[in-house]
């Protein structure tokens, strides 16, 4: 029997305007106990470059960066069985309570980081009236990633926010 792994609480506040949803934390993220802990993942570099800021070096710095820029961050899966960091192996999972987060913030746009996050989101939250978009995963395993796609989507998201 596989061991259940747990994700992290969401980072957001009442001023958050754009929610970025990943699938589930990688092994490296779980080790440091914060989102996108693999230095090869493009998430922090891409998001920080959009805001023309350096990538914070500490977890607290990253949390402050997100809140200062009205970005909420969470994963669609809050606990699951998973082999390593492979999204394809996620099973027996619980889904994040997105609706409660939306009620306690000003989220007006949702970005889904990769196919697995999008697939699970559609299965459980297709009725949400807030615009959402699936983007290429920032994972180092994704060879189709482009920073431009993310920057364009962030511009649209913040224009609508």
C-alpha positions in Angstrom: 0.0 0.0 0.0 1.3 3.5 -1.0 1.8 6.2 1.6 -0.4 9.3 1.4 1.5 12.5 0.7 0.2 15.9 1.6 0.4 19.2 -0.2 0.6 22.7 1.2 -2.0 25.3 2.2 -2.9 27.9 -0.3 -1.0 31.3 -0.4 -3.6 34.0 -0.8 -5.3 36.9 0.9 -8.4 39.0 0.3 -6.5 41.1 -2.4 -5.5 38.1 -4.5 -6.7 38.5 -8.1 -5.2 35.6 -10.1 -5.0 32.0 -8.8 -2.3 29.7 -10.2 -3.1 26.1 -9.6 -0.6 23.3 -10.0 -1.2 19.6 -9.7 0.7 18.4 -6.6 4.1 19.3 -5.1 7.1 17.5 -6.4 9.5 15.5 -4.2 11.8 18.5 -4.0 9.0 20.8 -3.1 7.8 18.5 -0.4 11.3 18.4 1.0 11.5 22.2 1.4 7.8 22.4 2.3 6.9 25.0 -0.3 5.7 25.3 -3.9 8.0 24.8 -6.9 11.1 23.7 -4.9 12.9 22.2 -7.8 15.4 24.8 -9.0 15.0 23.5 -12.5 11.3 24.2 -12.5 10.6 27.4 -14.5 7.8 28.6 -12.3 9.5 31.2 -10.1 11.8 32.5 -12.9 8.8 33.0 -15.2 6.5 34.6 -12.7 9.2 36.9 -11.3 10.3 37.9 -14.7 6.8 38.9 -15.6 6.8 41.3 -12.6 10.3 42.4 -13.4 11.6 41.2 -10.0 14.4 38.9 -8.9 13.4 35.4 -7.6 13.2 35.6 -3.8 15.7 33.2 -2.1 13.5 32.3 0.9 10.1 30.7 1.3 8.9 33.8 3.2 10.3 36.0 0.4 8.3 34.0 -2.2 5.2 34.2 -0.1 5.5 38.0 0.2 6.2 38.3 -3.5 3.0 36.4 -4.3 0.8 38.5 -2.0 2.4 41.8 -3.0 1.6 41.0 -6.6 -2.0 39.7 -5.9 -1.2 36.2 -7.0 -2.7 33.2 -5.2 -1.0 29.9 -5.4 -2.3 26.4 -4.6 -2.4 22.9 -6.0 -5.6 21.2 -7.2 -4.7 18.0 -5.3 -4.3 18.4 -1.5 -3.3 14.8 -0.7 -2.8 11.7 -2.7 -0.7 8.6 -3.4 2.0 9.5 -6.0 5.2 7.9 -7.2 8.0 10.4 -7.0 6.9 13.6 -8.7 5.0 12.0 -11.6 1.6 13.5 -12.1 0.5 10.5 -14.1 0.8 8.3 -11.0 -1.5 10.5 -8.8 -4.3 8.4 -7.3 -6.7 8.3 -4.3 -6.6 12.0 -4.1 -8.5 14.8 -2.4 -9.3 18.0 -4.3 -8.7 21.5 -3.1 -11.7 23.5 -1.9 -11.4 26.2 -4.6 -14.8 27.6 -4.0 -14.0 28.6 -0.4 -10.8 30.3 -1.6 -12.7 32.2 -4.2 -15.2 33.4 -1.6 -12.4 34.8 0.6 -10.5 36.6 -2.1 -10.9 38.7 -5.3 -9.8 36.0 -7.7 -11.1 36.8 -11.2 -8.9 34.5 -13.3 -7.4 31.1 -12.8 -4.3 29.7 -14.5 -3.8 26.0 -14.5 -0.2 24.9 -14.6 -0.1 21.8 -16.8 -2.4 19.1 -18.1 -3.0 17.2 -14.9 -4.1 20.3 -13.0 -6.4 21.2 -15.8 -7.9 17.7 -16.1 -8.7 17.5 -12.4 -10.0 21.1 -12.3 -12.4 20.4 -15.1 -13.7 17.2 -13.5 -14.5 19.0 -10.2 -14.9 22.7 -11.0 -16.1 23.0 -14.6 -19.1 25.0 -13.2 -16.9 27.9 -11.9 -17.9 31.1 -13.6 -14.4 32.6 -13.4 -12.3 32.5 -16.6 -9.6 29.9 -16.6 -6.8 28.8 -18.9 -4.5 25.8 -19.1 -0.9 26.6 -19.7 2.1 24.4 -20.5 3.6 23.0 -17.3 6.6 24.9 -15.9 8.1 21.5 -15.0 11.6 20.8 -16.3 10.2 17.6 -17.9 8.1 19.7 -20.3 9.9 20.4 -23.5 7.1 22.6 -24.9 7.2 25.3 -22.3 7.5 28.9 -23.4 7.9 32.0 -21.2 6.0 34.0 -23.7 2.9 31.9 -23.4 3.0 32.4 -19.6 3.7 36.2 -19.9 0.8 36.6 -22.4 -1.6 34.7 -20.1 -0.5 36.7 -17.1 -1.1 39.9 -19.0 -4.6 38.8 -20.0 -5.3 37.6 -16.4 -4.3 40.9 -14.8 -6.1 42.9 -17.5 -9.3 41.2 -16.5 -8.6 41.3 -12.8 
